[in-house]
Structure formats: structure tokens, C-alpha cells
Amino acid sequence: MNIKKYLPILTWLPNYRLAIFNQDLMAAVIVTVMLVPQSLAYAMLAGLPPEVGLYASIAPLLIYAVLGT
């Protein structure tokens, strides 16, 4: 069984460079700026406390970081 097939992070992480980190950091800031108000609004539309939207938006990002290519 090839675990790298299911966890792509194991393929690209050893070759990760600091130059790419700066671009990834900028992307993370932009996504955060867009995600926070959106997740708060969706939670309130669902009749839930706004904090629930923030908690619910963290898991998909972490999962994508590990499983995404």
C-alpha cells in the first residue's frame, strides 16, 4: 500500500522551500480575511452562535492541508 497516494503532503513536504512559504502565507491571509465573515454569517443564518461558524471552518482547511495536492 502506497501511503503517499492518500497523503500527498508526504510527497511535497520534503521539497518545500522557504520561497514558497511567503506565497503560501499571503494566500492564507487572504483566505482568512474572506473566510471569517463568511463563516460567521452562515452560522448566524443557521440560527447558531457565530463562534460555531469559526470552529466549523477550521476543520476543512486542516484536512485540505494534509490531503490536498
C-alpha positions in Angstrom: 0.0 0.0 0.0 1.4 3.4 -1.0 0.5 5.8 1.8 1.7 8.8 -0.3 -1.2 8.2 -2.6 -3.6 9.0 0.3 -1.4 11.7 2.0 0.0 13.9 -0.7 1.7 16.1 1.9 4.3 13.3 2.3 5.3 13.8 -1.3 5.6 17.6 -1.4 6.7 18.5 2.1 10.3 17.2 1.8 10.8 19.5 -1.2 9.1 22.5 0.4 11.1 25.7 0.1 11.1 28.9 2.1 10.4 31.0 -1.0 7.1 29.2 -1.5 6.2 29.8 2.2 5.9 33.5 1.6 3.4 32.9 -1.2 1.5 30.4 0.9 1.4 32.8 3.9 -0.1 35.5 1.7 -2.7 33.1 0.4 -3.5 32.1 4.0 -4.1 35.7 5.0 -6.4 36.3 2.0 -8.4 33.1 2.7 -8.7 34.1 6.4 -9.9 37.6 5.5 -12.6 36.1 3.3 -13.5 33.1 5.5 -14.0 34.7 8.9 -17.0 37.0 7.9 -18.5 34.2 5.7 -18.4 31.6 8.4 -19.8 34.0 11.0 -22.7 34.9 8.6 -23.5 31.3 7.7 -23.7 30.3 11.4 -26.0 33.2 12.2 -28.2 32.3 9.2 -28.5 28.8 10.6 -29.5 30.2 13.9 -26.3 29.2 15.6 -23.8 31.3 17.6 -21.2 32.9 15.4 -18.4 31.1 17.1 -19.7 27.8 15.7 -19.1 29.1 12.2 -15.5 29.7 13.0 -15.0 26.3 14.6 -16.7 24.6 11.6 -14.5 26.4 9.1 -11.2 25.3 10.7 -11.5 21.5 10.1 -11.9 21.6 6.3 -8.8 23.8 6.0 -6.7 21.4 8.1 -8.0 18.4 6.2 -7.2 20.0 2.9 -3.7 20.9 4.0 -3.0 17.2 4.7 -5.0 15.6 1.9 -4.8 18.2 -0.8 -2.2 18.3 -3.6 
